[in-house]
Each structure stands twice: as structure tokens, then as C-alpha cells.
Amino acid sequence: MILYGSSLSPYVRKTLAFAGEKGIDLDLRPTGFPNPGPEFLEASPFKKMPALRDGDYTLADSSAIIHYLEAKFPEPALIPSNPELRGKVIWFEEFADTVLTSCGGKMFFNRVVAPMIGRPADLVAADAAEKEELPPILDYLETVVPDRGGYLVGDSITLADIAIASPFANLAHLKCELDSARHARVGAYIGGILARPSFAPWIEREAAFLAKQAA
């Protein structure tokens, strides 16, 4: 199966990590930005990444792809069948995809991506996101993440953990350090998830790429 996109995107990284936890091998390929290739456009008509190609089947959007993979490869289950647990997993993914990634995206795009692709950067918006939007998000997470190990939903890793952790890799690339007193649980929890083999190799490659771009 082919996945189009860049792992620097929290949505692409989330999909790659989800597949990794299931033992699914995805062939990550670029979209062809700024001139997307025809294969990517066939899979994602509105140029959004990630997009999936599985033989003749194509699909865009990280959540859609993840639900496809969960249905096709049900073990290990990363989306619980229990209604209450499933509801929580879906909530945490939605929270990560909208609130958390929106905040981190303002920081990462304006400080890293915009200069890289020659677009104007709004550093005021990036600073406001870090100083005003991010702290209450972290305050919320501090109340819900497990203390001293464990997972957000149930007793094993789920899509909830994968979705919440993925945007934090971008914050780490920005050297955005969490307050060790105010958000100690968040820091320990995220560190544990991002250190998993499903995440760590991608993050290492991203760091090497960003270092090369900055040199």
C-alpha cells in the first residue's frame, strides 16, 4: 500500500504510526508539491494529505484511511468495539485533529514551513498560538493523560494515544519545551508514546531533514 504525504504532517505521521502499531507496511511517497503528481491527485482530488492507494482503491483523509485500515486489519484492535471506549477514542482523535493540531500548525507552519517554501510567515500568529492557545490545551491534557505509564483509553494503546501524540512531534522540532512543573504528566506521557517504534524512526528522519534544511 502507498501513502502519499510527508511525515512532518501530524496527520500523515498519525497514519504511519497507526499502521506501524498494526504491523502494516506503508510505502510513503511524496505528493509532488508544489505540482502534485497525477497518482496523488487521483487519490486526493482536493490535494489534501495523506492519501492512500491500495491496488485500485484510493482514499484521502487520515481518519478515513485509519478506519479503512482498522476494518481491513482488525488485529490488534486500535479502535475499541465497546461503545463508551470507542466514543472516547473518537473524541480524542477529533480533539487532536482540530484543536491541538490547529494550534501547533500555526506555530510550525509560520516558523518552519513558510520560510522553507518561500511564503510569508506570520510570526505574531505563531507567538500568540504558543503563549495563548497552547497552555489551556496542555492544562486540559494534564487532567486526562495517565500518570506513570498507561494509555488514554483502556489498558492498551489506541488511536487516541496516537492522535494526541503526533502533533507533539512538531512541537519538539520547534524546541517548544513543556513546563516541567505545570505539565509534568503530559511531558512524561507524550515522551513515552513518541518513543515507540511506530513513531521514533519517522521523527528521527524528520529531525535530520529539518537540520539539513537549516544548514
HELIX and SHEET records of a PDB file:
HELIX    1   1 PRO A   10  LYS A   22  1                                  13    
HELIX    2   2 PRO A   38  ALA A   43  1                                   6    
HELIX    3   3 SER A   62  LYS A   72  1                                  11    
HELIX    4   4 PRO A   83  PHE A   95  1                                  13    
HELIX    5   5 ALA A   96  LEU A  100  3                                   5    
HELIX    6   6 THR A  101  PHE A  108  1                                   8    
HELIX    7   7 PHE A  109  VAL A  113  3                                   5    
HELIX    8   8 ALA A  114  ILE A  117  1                                   4    
HELIX    9   9 LEU A  123  ALA A  128  1                                   6    
HELIX   10  10 ALA A  129  GLU A  133  3                                   5    
HELIX   11  11 LEU A  134  VAL A  144  1                                  11    
HELIX   12  12 LEU A  159  HIS A  173  1                                  15    
HELIX   13  13 ALA A  184  LEU A  194  1                                  11    
HELIX   14  14 ALA A  200  ALA A  214  1                                  15    
SHEET    1   A 4 ASP A  27  ARG A  29  0                                        
SHEET    2   A 4 ILE A   2  TYR A   4  1                                        
SHEET    3   A 4 ALA A  51  ASP A  54 -1                                        
SHEET    4   A 4 TYR A  57  ALA A  60 -1                                        
END                                                                             
